[in-house]
Amino acid sequence: MDKQALDIPRIGVLPSGPLDSICDVGEVTVGHRTLAEGPLQTGVTVVRPHGGDPYLDKVPAAATVLNGFGKSTGLVQVQELGVLETPIALTNTFGVGTMANAQIRAAVAANPGIGRGMATVNPLVFECNDGYLNDIQALAVQESHYADALAAADKPFEQGAVGAGRGMSCFSFKGGIGSASRVASIQAGPQYTVGALVLANFGRLPNLTVAGRPFGRRLAAQLDSGLAQAGENAAIAPEKGSIILLLATDAPLDSRQLRRLSLRAGAGLARTGSVFGHGSGDIALAFSTAYTVPQLPEQPMPAVAMLHEARIDPLFEAAAEACEQAIISALWHADGVTGRDGNQRAAIRDAAPQWRQWLSDTEF
């Protein structure tokens, strides 16, 4: 289902790209492999930065760790060298090693000299813990699922309880994959697009804020006694979830500027009600599709005119707004799921069918 069909709350004032997703940027595509059978509620999501081989044609990138309670792999080299050299994989916490192996095998298959005459490859995998709905101890994610997700990568893609988002929870409801884009106009210059994709698995219901409104508090008050009590307990319980925030832009930024852009994902996250809690792994990564960096030293380095620092603020605004919208999109797209031991997460749009009225209520 698309945003228009679902009538998802519209965040902010900036225009969206035609898809209102991360795939509005360059050649970026997204693919999923979903596992949904009984206690196995998990999967893999892959983001391809371009249609070629990112090991040979690397993409400038940088990351920000907002709160480091996470088990991602590959971030150290991204921070040191400022490039991506594999697609980005998202999965559950116990699937990180499997996905890293799958990325290495795929890169070696395409470039047999890796680790011999050529440099090794840096797999890049992000995770969230889906253990409430998914039997995470079953280690259900396999290397073949990475290949499936990679093969499925396309411009249009599903959001919500799919791929890596299948077993994720958000503000006590069903979370998962969400995406959005915003178009930034640079003064006396061109327009650039910033796209966001999130793996949303965080938040306490009373803190949920939608378009600046205290949506979670009102929703908790409207629920039946059992869920209302859960909302009250959540108000004093520590935040234990996580979120991965990916940003893509076609603006010509270097890795230092991309680190600054990735930091603004935290502004969008905070607007939805997150405080980057102790037990939450909140990591943002930004990359640019404006140019690539060659693996082979005999190939020329790109000659790119970077965006002047004094003109970067519109991109910061677009990044914050796109991330905020992507989180709301994950919540509104996600269908309810029953998983391990009968644990359930309901769809927020089913729990609050009157949400349009709430957001238009001047006394809210």
N, C-alpha and C positions, 0 to 999 in steps of 0.2 A: 504494500500500500504506500502511496506517496503522501507527502505532507498535505497537499490540497484535499485529497480524498479523506484524510483523517481530520482535517481542520485543526492542525496542531497549533498551539499558541505561537504567535510570531513575536520574536524577540528583537528589540532594537529598531534602528531607523535606517541602517545601511541597506542598499539593494543586494539581492542574492544573485548568484550566477544562475544559468538556465536550469541546472539540475539541483541547485541548492545542496550540493555535497562536495566533498573533497575532490571528486572527479571533474569538477569545473576547472581544475588547474592542470594545464598541460596535457600530458599523456597518462596521468595517474589513473589507475584502475584498482578495483577492489574485488576480492573473491572470498567465498566462504566454503567451509566443509562443516556441516552440522551433524552432531551425534545426539539423537533424541530417542532413546529406548529405555523405558523403565528408570532405573537409578542412574543411568548414564545420560547426563544432560550437559554437554560440553561441546567443544569444537575448536576450529582454527579459522582465523581471518588473516588474509594476506593483502598488504598494500604494495602495489608495484609503482615505483616512482616514474618509470618510463617503460616503453615497449622493448627496449634493448636489453643488453647484459650489463647490470649495474656494477659488476666486478671490473669490466673493461672500461666502462664509462660511468664513473662514480658521480654521486649527487652531493652537492654541498649540504651540510646538516650540522645541527647542534642540539643539545638537550639541556633541560633544567630539571633537577630533582627537587620538587616542592616538599615532599616528605619521603624519606628513603626506606620505608618498610616494604621492600619489594625484592624480587629475585630475577630481575631482567638480566640479559647477557648481551655484551657487545658495546655497552655505553662507554667504557673507558677509552677504547680506541676511537669511537666517534668524537669524544671530547678532545682527544689528542690530535687527530688528523683532520677532523672537520668534514668527513665525508661518510656517506652510506655506500656499501658495496654489495649488499644483498637486498632483496625485497624485505619489508618489515613484516614480521610474523607476530600475531597475537594469539594467546591460548591460555589455558589454566596454569596454575602455579607449578604443578608437577609435570607439565608437558614441556617445560622450557628446554631441557636437555634433548628431548626427542626432536623438537623443532630445530634446534641448533644443528644437530646431526643431519637432519633433512636438508637444511640450507647448505651445509658443507658439501654433502653428496651432490646436490644439484649444481653447485658452482664448479665442483671438480669434473662433473660430467660434461659441462659446457667448456671447461678450460682444464684439460688433463695435466697441464704443467703446474697447477696450484700445489704448493707445498714441496715442489721439487725444484724445477728451474725458475718458477714464478713464486711470488710472495704468497703467504697463506691468506685465507679469506676470513673476514670478521662477520660471523653470523649475528643477526640483530633480532632478539626475541623479547617481547614484553608480555607480562602476565598479570592476571588477577585471580584471586582465590574464589572459585565457584563451588566450594565444598558444601554449602548449605543445600543446594539443589542437586549437585552432582556427586556421585561416589568417586571422589578424587583419588582415593587409594587404589582404584581399579586400573589406573594408568591407561585409560582408554585411548588417548590420543596416540596415533601411530605416524611414522614418517610418511606413509602414503597419503595421509590426510593433508599434509602440507602440499604435496604435488596436486592433489585434487583442488585445493583452494586456489593454488597458483593457476591451474588450467582454467578455473572458472572466473578469473579476474576479468572485469568488464566495467564499462562506464556506469550503466545502471546496475544497482546492487540492492539487496534487501537490507533493511535495518531492523533493530529490535532484538528478539530472542533467537538470533541466528549466529552461526559460526562461533567465534570465541565468546560471543555474548549470550549463548544459549542458557548457561546456568548462572548468569550474573544477577545480582539484586541491587536495587537503587532506591534509597529512601523508604525501605521496607516494602517496596513493590518490585515488579519485574523490571530489570534494567537490561543492559546489553550494548549493542552497537548503535551509535547515532552519528549523523553527519550533517554538515551545513557548510555554506560558503557565503562570503561577503565580498563586495567589490569596493575597493578603496580608490579614491581619486586623489592623486598627488597634485599639489598646487603647481600650476604652470607646467604640468607634465602629464604623463599617461595614466591610465587606470590599471590597477593590478588586482588580482583575485587572491584571496586567502581562503583556503578550504580547511575544514577541521573534521576529524574522525575521532570518536571517543569509544573506549571500552569502559562503560559506566557500571561500577560495582561498589558504591559508596553511599554515605549519607544517613542521617537520622531524620525520620519523618517530621518531627516538629520544626526542623530547620529549613525544610524545603521552601524555596522562594521561586516563584514563577513570574517573570516580567515585573519584578520588584514587589510582588504581593506575597504576604505570609501564607502561602497556599497550604503548606504542611500542617500548620496549627489548625486551620479551619477544617481540613480534611480529617485530621485525627478526631476532632470534635464531632464530626458527622458520621463516623463509622460506628459499627455495632460495638457492644461493650468489650468484646474480646479484643478486637483490633484497636479500640481506643486505649485499652489498658496497655497493649503492646507499644502504642505511641508514647504513653506516659513513661513506660520503662525506658524507652529509647532516649528520652530526654536526659536521663542521668547516666546511661550506659556509654562507654567510650566508643568512638567511631572506629570500626574495624575493617571497613571496606577499602577499596582502592579504585583508582581511575588512571587510565592511560589516555593522554591527549596528544594526537598527532596533528601537526599543521603543515600544509603544503602551500607554497606561493609561487607565482610566476615572476615575482619581483626579483631583480638582480641583487641578491644579498650575499655577503660572504659569511663564513661560519660564525664569526664574532657577532655579526648583526642577527643571524638566525638564532643564536643563543638568547639575544635580547627579545626576539620575537617569541620564542618558546616560553619565556618567562611570563608573557602577557596571557598565556593560556590560563594561568592561575587567577587572573582577574575574572575571566568568564566563569571559572569553577567556583570562586568565592561568591559570585552573584547568585548562584543556585542554592547556597546555604552550606557549603563545605567550609570547615575550619582547618583542613589538612591535619586531621586528628593523628594522635600518636600511632595508632595501629593501621593507618591508611598509607598505602604505597601510591603516591601521586607523582607521576612522571610525565613530562611534556617533551616532545621532540618536534623540531621544525626543519623542513628541507625546502630547497628551491629547485625549480625545474628550469630556471633561466639559462643554465649552462651545465656542462659536465666536465669532470676532471679525468684525464686519461690515466689508465693503469700503466701503460707502457711509456717509459721515460723518453723514448725517441719521438713520441708524438708531441706536437706543440701544446702548450698550456693555453687555456682560453684567454682571449683578450676581451674582458667584459667591463663596461662602465658601470660601476656599482652605484646604487642609490645613495645620495648624499644623506648623511646622518640627520641633518636638520629637516628632512622631508619624510622621515620614517613614521611619525606619529599616526597618520591615517592607517598604516598597516597594523600598528599596535591596537587601534580601535577595532579594526576588522577582525583581528585574531581573538580578542576578548569576546566580541559579539558572536562570532562563529562558534566558539567553544561553548558558550552559554546555550546557544540554539541547539547545538549538537547533543548536549545532555538532555534537554527537553525533548528532542526528537527521539532519543533512545527510549525515554520513559513512555512517550505516547505511541511509539511503534510497537512496543513489546507486548505480545500476548501473554496471558497467564501460563505458568508452567507448574506441573507437579513432578517432583523428582524423588531423590533418595529418601527412604523411610517415610514417604508420604508428605514430605515437606512441600509447601506451596508458596508461590509468589503470584499475587493477582496483578492484572493489568490496571494501571492507575486510571486509565480512561473509563474502565468499567466501574471502578470504585467512586469516581467523581463525574458522573455524566453531566452534571450541572456546571462544569468547570468554566464554560464560556460566560455564564451569568456571574460567577464569582469574580472573574478577571475584569468584568465590565462594571462591577458594583463599586460605586464611588465611596461607599462606607466600608469596604473590605479592609 
